[in-house]
Amino acid sequence: MPDYHSYRVAEGHGLRHDPFGSLIAPRPIGWISSQSAMGVPNLAPYSFFNAFSYTPPIIGFTSIGWKDTAQNISETGEFVWNLATRHLSEQMNLSSVEAPGEVNEFVHAGLEMAASEEVAAPRVGAALAAMECRHTQTVRLTNLSGGETDSWLIFGQVIVVHIHRDLIHNDVVRTELAEPLGRGGGKDYFVASDASRLSLQRPRWPNN
């Protein structure tokens, strides 16, 4: 039998760092740009992020605490997801700073803003892909006893997609060419690349 380190969450993990974020990894990064009702741009990365629906295309991320991004989206009903990649890793990290609401993280991180087509929130000009979204739902997460947590799951429907043409080969988007970042535990990130790409054909049940 394999030797496992097992623990009940309520009793603590007994390790130097919480292993939860290391095991659910790599996690896609929701690099979310938004704009306040007063017109102040905001940019922040969220490691609890993913896609949730093809039709319509819906993405979502969790804000732990009611932060500026959550407030902006509640006020304006829109946001932009920007693809976080190796070549923008330093800027992405700089944009994670817990800054006052009047701070423009684009400026703090040394990033140029690009105008979106359908939403007021700007996108990261150097990002190799971006999705403009309109807010659909915000769900406050609850625990087993039904108590409210300080985590908010925010969903948006994608209405415009921007993809750098260098990522499109034979009408197929080669995401690995962008070297997207995935979040690990602690200070760790993972980089997807062509060398690490694994292609698998989904099996079909006989006679289907």
DAZIBEL-V475855 format. One record per pair of residues at least 24 apart in sequence whose C-alpha atoms are under 8 Angstrom apart, sorted by the first residue. I is the first residue (numbers start at 0). J is the second residue. Records with the same first field share a line. If there is no record, write none. Layout:
I: J, J
This chain:
16: 185
18: 184
19: 184
20: 183, 184, 185
21: 183, 184, 185
22: 183, 184
23: 183
24: 181, 182, 183, 184
25: 181, 182, 183, 188, 189
26: 181, 182, 183
27: 180, 181, 182
28: 82, 83, 180, 181, 182
29: 60, 80, 81, 82, 83
30: 80, 81, 82, 83, 91
31: 68, 78, 79, 80, 81
32: 68, 78, 79, 80, 81, 120, 121, 122, 123
33: 68, 71, 72, 77, 78, 79, 120, 121
34: 68, 71, 72, 75, 78, 119, 120, 121
35: 70, 71, 72, 74, 75
36: 71, 74, 75
39: 101, 102, 103
40: 103, 104, 105, 120, 121
41: 67, 68, 102, 103, 104, 105
42: 68, 94, 95, 103, 104, 105
43: 68, 91, 94, 95, 96, 104
44: 91, 92, 94, 95
46: 182
55: 156, 157
56: 156, 157
57: 154, 155, 156, 157
58: 154, 155, 156, 157
59: 152, 153, 154, 155
60: 152, 153, 154
61: 150, 151, 152, 153
62: 150, 151, 152, 153
63: 149, 150, 151
64: 149, 150, 151
65: 149, 150, 151
67: 100
69: 153
72: 134
76: 133, 134, 135
77: 118, 119, 120, 131, 132, 133, 134, 155
78: 118, 120, 131, 132, 133, 134, 155
79: 120, 121, 122, 129, 130, 131, 132
80: 122, 129, 130, 131, 132
81: 122, 123, 126, 127, 128, 129, 130
82: 126, 127, 128, 129, 179
83: 126, 179, 180
84: 126, 177, 178, 179, 180, 190
85: 177, 178, 179, 180, 190
87: 126
88: 180
116: 159
117: 158, 159
127: 161, 162, 163, 166, 177
128: 160, 161, 162, 163
129: 160, 161, 162
130: 157, 158, 159, 160, 161
131: 157, 158, 159, 160
132: 156, 157, 158, 159
133: 157, 158
